[in-house]
Amino acid sequence: MAAVDFPAEINELRTTLAGIQQVVDPERLRQEIDQLTRDASVPDLWDDPERAQQVTSKLSMAQNELERITQAVQRIDDLEILVELAEGESDAASFAEAEAEITALRKLLSDLEIRTLLTGEYDSREALVTIRSEAGGIDAADFAEMLLRMYLRWAERHGWATEVYDTSYAEEAGIKSATFTIKAPFAYGNLSIEQGTHRLVRISPFDNQGRRQTSFAGVEVLPVVAETDHIEIPENDIRVDVYRSSGPGGQSVNTTDSAVRLTHIPTGVVVTCQNEKSQLQNKAAALRVLQARLLERARLERQAELDSLKGDGGSSWGNQMRSYVLHPYQMVKDLRTEHEESNPSAVFDGEIDQFLETGIRWRRTLERAATR
């Protein structure tokens, strides 16, 4: 007699999957894939590399999402057949295989559920991320660079393209700040939970007395502006300054006035871009960053108005959001969700999906509570 109530487990899996399908809508996905496939087959697609990257990235994401749902349906059907065979033959090995498959399917459906939680206004957008070193001197600059590598490795693990717009290097080691994009659908929805202050505790490699040092770095995550956003910035509202790029670079990077600084005069928002060789390219990239920051500013103003109408003064998910402890023990802990990982090296190498998933679920719980 099997210890697991397989019919109940299979029914629960099917119910969960049905809820996911209701949100994701596989038929809509198929139509989207057909359209994107036609777009990707246009002969002159790569005449506009940015547009081509968007099309191919969206196509890959949609195909992957549909494949995961299709596989889930098939695996639940196969599980049901496996259980029937196991019961007919009283096969202990088959029962054990079915139990293992139930565990694997729960994990798969949990991952798929995360996608259904990303329903915010900008969640489907690409992400614009800025990392800044904060308190902690040279250790903070080094920590900021560690975080930059962490997010770029995370994107690489998922096969997503990235583009670094600006890197301001610190004098001794690390970076003062860096701004980059992750060019994948729902990158913003996934990474928006990362916004806040990150804290590192370790024995400082820059202290000749080997003392423990606490340092901080700030992470800002914004949605990339789309054509439908209508963020118009009059030329008279922008001051443009050009200067010579600094830091590591190839031929001509440090020898021409190609770096661009844009100042939005009405708000005082300043953005820079220096990673392209062309002043024109840097200006275009800086303008995209400026538009994203003004879009977020407008969103926050709208949210503040709604919060004031509700009379709760707004809500904050907290500024300090994660601690990375390398000494006296090894631990990375999210201070909001309490999720922990005991392998900081893996986390700094881009293995942050569990932090993102628990963070997204935690945020949705807060949002639901706020609407009651």
PECOR-V718161 format. One record per helix or strand. SS is the DSSP state (A for helix, B for strand). FROM is the first residue (numbers start at 0). TO is the last residue. If there is no record, write none. Layout:
((SS | FROM | TO) (SS | FROM | TO))
This chain:
((A | 5 | 23) (A | 25 | 39) (A | 44 | 46) (A | 48 | 88) (A | 91 | 116) (B | 126 | 132) (A | 136 | 156) (B | 160 | 168) (B | 174 | 182) (A | 186 | 193) (B | 195 | 202) (B | 211 | 222) (A | 226 | 228) (A | 234 | 236) (B | 237 | 242) (B | 258 | 263) (B | 268 | 272) (A | 278 | 309) (B | 319 | 324) (B | 330 | 333) (B | 339 | 340) (A | 343 | 347) (A | 352 | 369))
